[in-house]
């Protein structure tokens, strides 16, 4: 940054991008990042999700971290939330499974049923 004006312009650009994401999104992905989740590999899952979204240039997917939902034996947990649909909770998620979950469920609306822990 060379000036205060550049910093202000950068701030406004970031606010505009975040505003768009808040209003319109393809999906929201929640990753349980409590102690039990992190111990089971949630940090690696989060990094894989971020990398896969970057590779696919998916800027309309929101990512959030949550606490323990009480399903420690299924950790790492990843939840997909799409507008006007039920939540889909994936259990025992690995970095390798992230690619299929994103391509199949987030992009093509085809949940990977064998990895779901809720079948609503």
Buried (B, 14 or more C-beta within 10 A) or exposed (E): EEEEEEEEEEEEEEEEEEEEBEEEBBBBBBBBBBEBBBEBBBBBBBEBBBEBBEEBEBEEBBEEBBEBBEBBEBBBBBBBBBEEEEEBBBBBBEBEBBBEBBBBBBBEEEBBEEBBBEEE
